[in-house]
């Protein structure tokens, strides 16, 4: 049974610890509205519950009944309110830590504020009842509130705050007081307050929102709630924008490439031009044959037939090595160390006829054997700008009039294929089309292809942030549209997907590609080791008469060093730095709190006065006389002197109250009270005289 005396300090420490948890929630998620109202209210509510339960145990039944009735009358509003709060917490995590908690709970927004307030009040009501019941079991109460505080520290982005030190200090002081170490408890509390004050004023200076422990815990929670498909460890994702929210490569060795290269080389695997329901779909089309050649083999014929020779230049124009668009013919061998891709990897302008696989449509080649390596020939693109220049200067009529039969067939096939491309690779979903028209990306059909390429690259680089943790798309939202308008952050898949539609808006056929980009610095004596760090996505555009060429739009390279550099940038970006304005803001908060603290102190003092009066009224006259006896001893030099100084009548009444079974009359009680008042007055006068003499 909880004693009356414990309410003085120990209940207050419990109430402060409970309020610290509430404060941690507000501070952890940076919620300023109604913060101090709920913090102060939680103190009053907890102390009130303790007092109600101390007076009568049956009050707990009344409170539980009220909770049940509350829940029955407003259960729909409560469910909606808790779902709204859940979504807000997920949004806070996404904004601060890029963890990709998507909004998997649909809510009713018509009365969102009302429902949220009702949910919070219900939570405080239930928490107050539970903690009030546990008030006489301090260890259980400490573990309960400790688990709540730990949950806040793990989940909330800004969990380490002044409230944490206040919580810890309150409980240590509580247990110190229970052991009678009041001086030690006071010293400890001062130390914890000294630690809490800097965090309060400087708003968690230099404390990062993102730590490895917190991230790992939250990732585990996210996998429980959202599945493991959220995290991609590298490799080709086959156009799944909606289901992948984070990329975390491990440096696993995937395949070796043998080629006489010293420049960047793109190996494309998954290619798609059809976007549906937030994902690039696999296109299972029949092999497209134009003029006897498959669509995959047509681009290879352009450099192989030296079609660039039919480009018309101004009179007197002298070609230089910088004008060369393609390298000489080269051989490439790919040796798989881990068979994980369903599509074979091929370089641009390669001889697809030499690759053993199933051609799917005009874009990809599916593996149909268990071969671990294959070899083919290809031409490396030296300069996209020169290639675009050749396409503009290409003289079709000259080819059809003067060239050989092979060249004529090639041109006719490319014209036929170009018609197919225009019909299939310019489609833009209506929602995304509306979004693009509102963007500040100045692309249109009147501009040159080179101008549109540079404009799109510049627009994406200046307006969107590259991150490996963009998170998942919100419910009922399109991934590309959300990337362009709301989130504005993503990795290569989001950038490449957005660029596809920007190119199409400019009238340039474009497709989405996933594969691997081998950097120039990876080549060692004609060999390159490819890991999952080199997995990449980009956009490819169609150049009339020539074919598809890759366009880089992310502004980032591949590789482990780039991955770690981006990670470091995000950590620095998420670190909290000192804010001078925050000091002024928190000082204002303190001055706003002073009237509230004064009001609470007056209320508390009034309650204590009522408690003392009630206790006095419940005491018998004997108990009151014995209480006065202690006061008499307090105002005398010692107990014996007090007895000598008191008149005989007062002594007789005290002896009667102490040893006799007879009742003390009201008159006798008043006599003892009068003697005490005279002694107080006498001691007060003596103190004044001694003060003047000094």
WONORLIN-V841425 format. One record per residue. N is the residue number from 1. RES is the residue in one letter. PHI is phi as a letter, one per 20 degrees, with the letter a starting at -180 (NA if undefined). Layout:
n: (N:N)
res: (RES:RES)
phi: (PHI:PHI)
//
This chain:
n: (1:2:3:4:5:6:7:8:9:10:11:12:13:14:15:16:17:18:19:20:21:22:23:24:25:26:27:28:29:30:31:32:33:34:35:36:37:38:39:40:41:42:43:44:45:46:47:48:49:50:51:52:53:54:55:56:57:58:59:60:61:62:63:64:65:66:67:68:69:70:71:72:73:74:75:76:77:78:79:80:81:82:83:84:85:86:87:88:89:90:91:92:93:94:95:96:97:98:99:100:101:102:103:104:105:106:107:108:109:110:111:112:113:114:115:116:117:118:119:120:121:122:123:124:125:126:127:128:129:130:131:132:133:134:135:136:137:138:139:140:141:142:143:144:145:146:147:148:149:150:151:152:153:154:155:156:157:158:159:160:161:162:163:164:165:166:167:168:169:170:171:172:173:174:175:176:177:178:179:180:181:182:183:184:185:186:187:188:189:190:191:192:193:194:195:196:197:198:199:200:201:202:203:204:205:206:207:208:209:210:211:212:213:214:215:216:217:218:219:220:221:222:223:224:225:226:227:228:229:230:231:232:233:234:235:236:237:238:239:240:241:242:243:244:245:246:247:248:249:250:251:252:253:254:255:256:257:258:259:260:261:262:263:264:265:266:267:268:269:270:271:272:273:274:275:276:277:278:279:280:281:282:283:284:285:286:287:288:289:290:291:292:293:294:295:296:297:298:299:300:301:302:303:304:305:306:307:308:309:310:311:312:313:314:315:316:317:318:319:320:321:322:323:324:325:326:327:328:329:330:331:332:333:334:335:336:337:338:339:340:341:342:343:344:345:346:347:348:349:350:351:352:353:354:355:356:357:358:359:360:361:362:363:364:365:366:367:368:369:370:371:372:373:374:375:376:377:378:379:380:381:382:383:384:385:386:387:388:389:390:391:392:393:394:395:396:397:398:399:400:401:402:403:404:405:406:407:408:409:410:411:412:413:414:415:416:417:418:419:420:421:422:423:424:425:426:427:428:429:430:431:432:433:434:435:436:437:438:439:440:441:442:443:444:445:446:447:448:449:450:451:452:453:454:455:456:457:458:459:460:461:462:463:464:465:466:467:468:469:470:471:472:473:474:475:476:477:478:479:480:481:482:483:484:485:486:487:488:489:490:491:492:493:494:495:496:497:498:499:500:501:502:503:504:505:506:507:508:509:510:511:512:513:514:515:516:517:518:519:520:521:522:523:524:525:526:527:528:529:530:531:532:533:534:535:536:537:538:539:540:541:542:543:544:545:546:547:548:549:550:551:552:553:554:555:556:557:558:559:560:561:562:563:564:565:566:567:568:569:570:571:572:573:574:575:576:577:578:579:580:581:582:583:584:585:586:587:588:589:590:591:592:593:594:595:596:597:598:599:600:601:602:603:604:605:606:607:608:609:610:611:612:613:614:615:616:617:618:619:620:621:622:623:624:625:626:627:628:629:630:631:632:633:634:635:636:637:638:639:640:641:642:643:644:645:646:647:648:649:650:651:652:653:654:655:656:657:658:659:660:661:662:663:664:665:666:667:668:669:670:671:672:673:674:675:676:677:678:679:680:681:682:683:684:685:686:687:688:689:690:691:692:693:694)
res: (X:X:X:X:X:X:X:X:X:X:X:X:X:X:X:X:X:X:X:X:X:X:X:X:X:X:X:X:X:X:X:X:X:X:X:X:X:X:X:X:X:X:X:X:X:X:X:X:X:X:X:X:X:X:X:X:X:X:X:X:X:X:X:X:X:X:X:X:X:X:X:X:X:X:X:X:X:X:X:X:X:X:X:X:X:X:X:X:X:X:X:X:X:X:X:X:X:X:X:X:X:X:X:X:X:X:X:X:X:X:X:X:X:X:X:X:X:X:X:X:X:X:X:X:X:X:X:X:X:X:X:X:X:X:X:X:X:X:X:X:X:X:X:X:X:X:X:X:X:X:X:X:X:X:X:X:X:X:X:X:X:X:X:X:X:X:X:X:X:X:X:X:X:X:X:X:X:X:X:X:X:X:X:X:X:X:X:X:X:X:X:X:X:X:X:X:X:X:X:X:X:X:X:X:X:X:X:X:X:X:X:X:X:X:X:X:X:X:X:X:X:X:X:X:X:X:X:X:X:X:X:X:X:X:X:X:X:X:X:X:X:X:X:X:X:X:X:X:X:X:X:X:X:X:X:X:X:X:X:X:X:X:X:X:X:X:X:X:X:X:X:X:X:X:X:X:X:X:X:X:X:X:X:X:X:X:X:X:X:X:X:X:X:X:X:X:X:X:X:X:X:X:X:X:X:X:X:X:X:X:X:X:X:X:X:X:X:X:X:X:X:X:X:X:X:X:X:X:X:X:X:X:X:X:X:X:X:X:X:X:X:X:X:X:X:X:X:X:X:X:X:X:X:X:X:X:X:X:X:X:X:X:X:X:X:X:X:X:X:X:X:X:X:X:X:X:X:X:X:X:X:X:X:X:X:X:X:X:X:X:X:X:X:X:X:X:X:X:X:X:X:X:X:X:X:X:X:X:X:X:X:X:X:X:X:X:X:X:X:X:X:X:X:X:X:X:X:X:X:X:X:X:X:X:X:X:X:X:X:X:X:X:X:X:X:X:X:X:X:X:X:X:X:X:X:X:X:X:X:X:X:X:X:X:X:X:X:X:X:X:X:X:X:X:X:X:X:X:X:X:X:X:X:X:X:X:X:X:X:X:X:X:X:X:X:X:X:X:X:X:X:X:X:X:X:X:X:X:X:X:X:X:X:X:X:X:X:X:X:X:X:X:X:X:X:X:X:X:X:X:X:X:X:X:X:X:X:X:X:X:X:X:X:X:X:X:X:X:X:X:X:X:X:X:X:X:X:X:X:X:X:X:X:X:X:X:X:X:X:X:X:X:X:X:X:X:X:X:X:X:X:X:X:X:X:X:X:X:X:X:X:X:X:X:X:X:X:X:X:X:X:X:X:X:X:X:X:X:X:X:X:X:X:X:X:X:X:X:X:X:X:X:X:X:X:X:X:X:X:X:X:X:X:X:X:X:X:X:X:X:X:X:X:X:X:X:X:X:X:X:X:X:X:X:X:X:X:X:X:X:X:X:X:X:X:X:X:X:X:X:X:X:X:X:X:X:X:X:X:X:X:X:X:X:X:X:X:X:X:X:X:X:X:X)
phi: (NA:f:e:f:f:f:f:f:d:f:f:f:f:f:f:f:f:f:f:f:f:f:f:f:f:f:f:f:d:l:d:e:f:m:g:f:f:f:f:f:f:f:f:f:f:f:f:f:f:f:f:f:f:f:f:b:f:f:f:f:f:f:f:f:f:f:f:f:f:g:f:f:f:c:f:f:f:f:f:f:f:f:f:f:f:g:f:f:f:f:f:f:f:f:f:e:c:l:e:m:f:e:e:e:d:e:c:e:e:f:c:f:f:f:f:f:f:f:f:f:f:f:f:f:f:f:f:f:f:f:f:f:f:e:f:e:c:g:f:f:f:f:f:f:f:f:f:f:f:f:f:f:f:f:e:f:g:d:f:f:b:g:f:f:f:f:f:f:f:f:f:f:f:g:f:f:f:f:e:n:e:f:f:f:f:f:f:f:f:f:f:f:f:f:f:f:f:f:f:f:f:d:l:m:g:m:e:f:f:d:c:f:f:f:f:f:f:f:f:f:f:f:f:f:e:c:n:e:f:f:e:d:e:p:n:e:e:l:m:e:f:f:e:d:d:b:d:c:f:d:n:f:f:d:a:d:c:d:a:f:d:b:c:f:c:e:d:e:c:e:c:b:d:d:d:b:l:m:b:e:e:f:d:e:d:f:f:e:d:c:m:n:d:f:g:f:e:g:g:f:f:f:f:f:e:l:f:f:f:e:f:e:d:f:f:n:f:d:f:c:g:f:e:f:e:c:e:f:f:c:d:c:c:d:d:f:e:c:e:c:e:e:d:f:e:c:f:f:l:d:e:f:f:e:e:e:a:e:f:d:m:d:c:c:c:e:f:c:c:e:f:e:b:b:c:b:d:b:d:e:f:e:b:f:f:f:f:f:f:f:f:f:e:f:d:f:f:f:f:f:e:d:e:f:f:f:f:f:f:f:f:f:f:f:f:f:f:f:f:f:f:f:e:d:c:c:f:c:g:g:f:f:f:f:f:f:f:e:e:e:e:e:d:a:f:f:f:f:f:f:f:f:f:f:f:f:f:f:f:f:f:e:d:c:d:e:b:e:c:f:n:e:f:f:f:m:d:e:g:f:f:f:f:f:d:d:f:l:b:r:d:g:f:f:f:f:f:f:f:g:f:f:f:f:f:e:n:d:g:b:c:e:c:c:a:c:d:e:f:f:f:e:f:c:l:m:c:c:e:d:d:f:f:e:f:b:c:b:d:c:d:e:d:g:m:d:p:e:c:f:c:e:c:e:m:c:e:d:o:f:f:f:g:f:f:f:f:f:g:f:f:f:f:e:f:e:d:g:c:f:f:f:g:f:f:f:f:f:f:f:f:f:f:g:g:f:f:f:f:f:f:f:f:f:f:f:f:f:f:f:f:f:f:f:f:f:f:e:f:f:f:f:f:f:f:f:f:f:f:f:f:f:f:f:e:e:f:b:f:f:f:f:f:f:f:f:f:f:f:f:f:f:f:f:f:f:f:f:d:e:e:f:f:e:e:f:f:f:f:f:f:f:f:f:f:f:f:f:f:f:f:f:f:f:f:f:f:f:f:f:f:f:f:f)
//
